[in-house]
Amino acid sequence: MAGADMGVKPRLLEGKCILVTGGSRGLGRALCVEFAREGAKVAFTWLRNEKEAEATAAECAKLGATVLHRKVPVLDFAAMSKWVEDLEKTWGQIDILVNNAGVSQNLPFALMEEEDWDLVMDTNVKGTFLTTRAVLRGMFRRKAGVILNLGSLAGARMIEAPVHYYTSKAAIKGFTEVLAKEVARYKVRVLCLAPGLLEGGVGKNLPDHKLADYLQHCALGRRGTFAEVAKFAAFLVSDGNSYMNGETILMDGGV
């Protein structure tokens, strides 16, 4: 029996309490499921589709994880603060925050209206700020925590992308760097994971000729998967990655 126990791989996030924004579908769901697989308690927010949220929760529960979810807009600071307060009362702490919620639009600059700009910038940047603000208070008190912001290859490299989306993700990169410097004294680490094109996600409506151009310049010659990004994210927020801070890590197959 002792030999069998030695062969069990320890789970990366055993006992950690994680909050993911936008966890009902797509990459958010993959993140929640992977964190659950690695032993974490998982809480996530969603906005529009309760059925999809329940599906995410069911997948996490199948893996034996404790999972909680609530409809909370990332731009509603009062609602987010209440959710964080409730989670801290239930679990004692939030160890890890993953700012995943975001939107994009495939719009050329010439057709972009002010409300389009505001939608993307507010959701992607202000939403990240407000959620982080709500969670950091507890991390400061405990002098421990990890924040992972989901960026994009758009915003880190000069590629063709909607201007407002690119600008929002460039802002997330900057937000990560300066916040990491400021909160390090509280033993809180801040990272940004910037994927390239994934199967699904914001690039799913990319015209065929643009997708072909991207794949031509990608060393691996394919799009990534949600599962690949989620597995790497689990390592990034784990204690095994304790000396990385303020970095934006590109995960793009080599563009």
N, C-alpha and C positions, 0 to 999 in steps of 0.2 A: 504493500500500500504506500509506503514511504516513497518508493521509486516512482509510482504513478503520480503522486502529488508533485514531485520535482519536475515532472514533465508538463505540468499545467502552466500555460503562459499567463503571467500576471496581467490584469487589465489596466490600461493606461490611466483611466479616470475613475478608478474605484472610489466610491464614496463622495465624489465631487458633486456639487450642486451647480447646474448650468442653466442660464437663461438665454434662449435664442429668440430673436425677433424675426417675424415672418417665417414661422416654422411649419406651415400647413402643407406646403407643396414644394416641388422642385428641389433646389439646393438646400433650402431650409429643412425640408423633410429628411433629406439624406444626412444632414448634419445631426439632427435630433436622433435618428436611428443609429448612427455610428457612435454617438456619445453614449446612448443607451447600451449598445453592444460592449462598449469599453467600461461599463460599470457605473456610469453617472446617473444621478437623479436629473431628470430633464423637465424644464418648464419652457413653454414657448407661447408667443403671441401670434394672433392671426387677425385678419381684418374682414374678409368677405365671405368665406365659404366654411361653414361649420362642419359640413360633411367631410371635407378634406382634412380639417383639423382633427376630427375624430379618427380618421384613417391613420394619420401620423401617430396619434396617441396609441392606437391599437397596435401598430407595428412596434413601437417602443415597449409596450406592455408585454408583447409576446417574447421579448428578450429578457423579461423579468425586471424591467426598470420601473421605478416610481416616476410617473409622468403627470404633469399638470398643464393646463392650457387655459387661456382666456382671450376674449376679443378685446384687444387694446390697440388703438391707433398710436403709432410712434410719435405723432405730433400732439398728442393729448398728455401733457406733462402730469396733470393731476391724476389721471387714470393710470398712467405708468408708475407713478410714485406709489399709488395705492397697491398696485400689483406687486411691486418690489417689497413693500412693507408686509404684505400678506405672505409672500414667499419666505421672507426672513423670519416671520413669526412661526411659520410651519416647519421650515428646515433649519433655522438657526443662522443661515448665511447664504449668500450667493458667491460662490468661488470664482465663477467664470461667466462673463457676458460675451455673447457673440452677436454683433450688430450686422444682421444679414438682410433685414427688410429693405427693399429698394424697388424703384420703378425705372423704366426707360421708355422711350418712344423713338421709332425710326422716322425722324423728321429731318429734312435738310434745314439749314439755318434760315434760308430765304422764306420758308413757310412756318417758321417757329413764332408763336405768339407769346406774349408775356405770361399768360396763364400756363402755357406748356413749360416754360422756363421755371416758373415758380413751383409747379407740381414736382418736377424732378429734383430741383435743388432743395426744396423744403423736405421732401420725403427722405432723400438720400443723405443730406448733410445735416439739416436741422433735426431730423428724426434721430440720427446717430448721436448728436450732441445731447438732446433731451433725455434719451434713454441712458446714456453714459452718466449724465449728471445724476439721474435718479439712483443708479446702482453704486456709483463711486463712494457715496457717503458711508455705506456699510463696509466697503473695502478699506476705506481710510481708518475706520474704527478698529478693524481687525488687523490692519497693516498686512494685508495679503489680498491677492486677486490677480486675475488675468482678463484682459479685454482683447478680443479679436474682432477687428473690423474687416468686412468683406469689401475689398476694392475691386479693381479690374485691370486687365492689360490696357484697356482704354483709361487713360489717366496716369499711366506709368510709362508708356511708350508712344511715339508719334505714329498713330495708326488712324485710319478713317473710321469715324464713329460720330454719332449725334453729339453736337457741341455741348448741349446742356448735360448729357449723361457723362461725357468725358470730363467736363469741368467739375461735376459733382464727385467723381471718383478721384480726380487729382486733389480735390479738397480733402477727401478722406485720407489720402496718403499724407498730406501735410498735417492734418489733425492728429494722426497716429504719431508722427514724429515729435511734434511739440508737446503733446499730452504725455507721451512716454517720459520725456525729460522732466516734466513738472511733477509727475506722481511717483517717480521712482523712489523718492524719499519715504513714501508710504509702503514700499515693497509691492507696488502694483506694476505689472508689466503690460505694455500695450503693443499689439502687433497688427499688421495688415496683410491679408492674404489676397493676392490679385490673380485670379484665374484668367486664362484666355478663353477662346470660344469653347463652349460646352455643348454636349448633346442635350438640347432643350435650353432653357434659360433665355437671356435677352437676344442671343444670336439665332434663335430658331427661325425667325422670319427674314433672315439675311438672303438677299437675292443670290441665285446660283453662281453668278459670275464673281460676286464678292467672296462667297464661301470658297470657290475654287482658288481665288487669289490668295486667301488666307492660308489654305492648306498647302499651296505651293511654297509659301515662305515658312511653313512650320516644319521643323526638322523631323518630327515624328509623323507628319503627313496625315493627321487626324485631329478631330476635336476630342477634348477630354470628357470625362463622365462626372456626374455628381458624386458617385461613390469614391472616385479617386481623390477629389477635392476634400470630401468629408474625412477620409482616412488620414490625409495629411493634416487637416485642421485639428483632428483629435490629438495628434502628436504635438502640434504647435502650442496648444493650451495645456499640455500635460506638464507634470513636474520634471519629466525627462528633458524638457526644453527650457530649463531654468535660466540660461544665460543669454537668451535672445530677447532683445527689447528695442522697440522703436523701428523695427525693420518692416519693409514692404517686400514680401516674397512673391516673385512671379512664378506662376505655375501654368505655362502656356505651350508646353511641348517643344519649346525651342524656336521661338519666332525671332 
